[in-house]
Amino acid sequence: MELRTNAEQLKGEISVPGDKSISHRSIMFGAIADGRTTVSNFLLGDDCLSTISCFKKLGVHIEQQGQEVAIEGKGFEGLMESEEVLDVGNSGTTIRLLLGILAGRPFFSSLVGDQSIGKRPMTRVTKPLSIMGAKIDGRQDGKYTPLSVRGAALKGMEYTMPVASAQVKSSLLFAGLQARGTTRIIEPAKTRDHTERMIRKFGGNLKVDGKIMEVEGGQPLKGTHIHVPGDISSAAFFLVAGAILSKSEIKLKNVGLNPTRTGILDVLTEMGVDFTIEGNEEELFEPCGDMIIRSSRIKGTVIEGDMIPRLIDEIPIIALLATQAEGTTIIKDAEELKVKETNRIDTVVNELSKLGAKIEATSDGMIIYGKSSLSGGVVSSHGDHRIGMMLAIAALVCKEKVYLENSEAISVSYPTFFADLHRLMDL
């Protein structure tokens, strides 16, 4: 598709879609809790709809009317063996967290995904789940899909995660809720804590001491109501758009401000971006508030260390921001980008280079030299929703025509992305 270019400003206010991570988990916890769970502002993206589809196949009654979802849970015991293969589509969250749930169920399951999922490593989840007692197999000794799971009576364990991953941590917490005894998880760096918050919201208990979590098996969970705040990872694209286009001012309503997800805000502050937050309701199950972003004079920075897990999904759009900054930006310690929907290090570098950016890949990140004047060309999302949205924002500052291939990937997390973008441009 041909993208809008040569934009002068973005003005107005929008509400970004519900948080993808929280939407996934609301369905999963609703399915394993006892009683009715209702969810509002659910994300209607392809990934989250894959989660609903999988749990319906596992015998869970789920009703959906737009962004409102109701789940009738019957506890872990209410899950039934599916007569069909469980297809997770493009969703790494669905397959990795679902593996933790299925690991403790006394039946057989088969899981597949799309071509991208087929390339993403599953050993980081299947190995510790196998130690707990699950029987999991797949291509290359369980490294890649399709995967088969024969659930078993799990036993608690202590596990030190070699890679900081909220998906791995969450999968093991789901398994730990079913296991005999205590499951103790130690993560190398703090990752998003939506699963821990959700356990408590559904009436469960766990101990958290810094990077160490302990959960007891056999806890009953009770259905509840979940309001999903706006996804800060989706908001990030408009935060950057407002910063790099002159005369812009955008208000983003009801954005999630979970401290484990706000690394993007720390980076924006460090790079001199002008933004404010209104009505930050920190006492909520998931804190949220409105964000106002304005045109800014941007400077380069260094992004590394424990900051990376708090903004891993935002790095593609931060790279674009860095192309419009004065000076050099260096991103380090981001090897995890290589095993996302694409190898995001190489993909970001290659696609932005096509538009004229001065950017180079490193073994664990990238170096971006600002300020670059972007031209135009033919670019591709490579089936990665965040790459697609980043390129659409990049086109706004391009001087020539930009054509985006595989734009349909954006619907994975933000089905109304182009409608919202055009609304802010056309005011």
Secondary structure, 3 states (H helix, E strand, C coil): CEECCCCCCCEEEEECCECHHHHHHHHHHHHHCEEEEEEECCCCCHHHHHHHHHHHHCCCEEEEECCEEEEEEECHHHCCCCCCCEECCCCHHHHHHHHHHHCCCCCEEEEECCCCHHHCCCHHHHHHHHHHCCEEEEHHHHCEEEEEEECCCCECCEEECCCCCHHHHHHHHHHHCCCECEEEEECCCCCCCHHHHHHHHCCCCEEEECCEEEEECCCCCECCEEECCECHHHHHHHHHHHHHCCCCEEEEEEEECCHHHCHHHHHHHHCCCEEEEECCCCCCCCCEEEEEEECCCCECCEECHHHHHHCHHHHHHHHHHHHCCEEEEEECCCHHHHHCCCCHHHHHHHHHHHCCCEEEEECCEEEEEECCCCCCEEEECCCCHHHHHHHHHHHCCCCCCEEEECHHHHHHCCCCHHHHHHHHHHC
